[in-house]
Amino acid sequence: MKNTLRRVFSYAKPYIGYFVLTVLFAAMGVSLSLAVPVFIGEAVDCCICRGNVDFDKLKKITAALALIVLSSTLFQWLMSLCTNKLAFLTVRDLRADIFNKLERVPLRYIDRHSKGELTSRVINDIEIVSDGLLQGFTQFFSGVITILGTLIFMMTINVKIALVVVFMTPLSFIAASRITKATHSSYMQQSKLRGDMVSLAEEMAGNQKLVKAFVYDERAIERFDRINNEYGRVGAKATFFSSMTNPTTRFVNGLIYAAVGLLGALGAIGYTSFVGAMSVGKLSSFLAYANQYTKPFNEISGVFAELQNAVASAQR
């Protein structure tokens, strides 16, 4: 898998500029979005006392929030634009190299592989690699920056609760890694069966006269049904495992969010001295950061599932 990814990413080297811009825009967009909970917490603290609402400060906070959200949205759009260019240009060069390779391979290679199988590799597998790269580039960069940024902000609010979040985080990684291993073999088998099915369809469609002459109709239908049924079984298995990743990590992240809310609430009402004193506004900010912290794990786990399919197609 590592060698396959290394070879695929080597095609992205000529477009390293888009990669740098992607990281830069992701850092700026995420950094601005991470400032939002701070202003929300200050706004909450401005209006928790009856008859003592600071409307002037609320207006300033609201204006700052609007500017931050608009700027963050702009940088995220620019990041998506760069990742699209990076992924599409990389896959364009990969597809061109595959086609040029087909022009140079010996005739015996063409004879050993059906036209449908080769067509599937040039078109279907490349499209899957493109989708995997596009999703991976976009969500992985923003996810990593969001995790690091939210962790820093949580540390500035309350170190003890932040450490509780950090200690519970590996549960998400363990759950995602176990499921990811199970999906890779299924996706590899699915890619092979997809190629066999396209190969058979191409062969039957391009040689109808021979099929009719040798009365091969029924046997062709039986072959296609056998491959199609196996493809459906393997595809359902791969989809089942990949779809388990996100709900599992969401469940673990829900436990983390609940622990943060409970500890923060106890600290806000002064019930325990473990976490120290916290205002309601800081608790609101911390809960927002806890939600932002766990969300990228869900997205990255989905990227791993998509990446398994992309790597299986890239290996072909």
Disulfide bonds with the S-S distance in Angstrom:
none
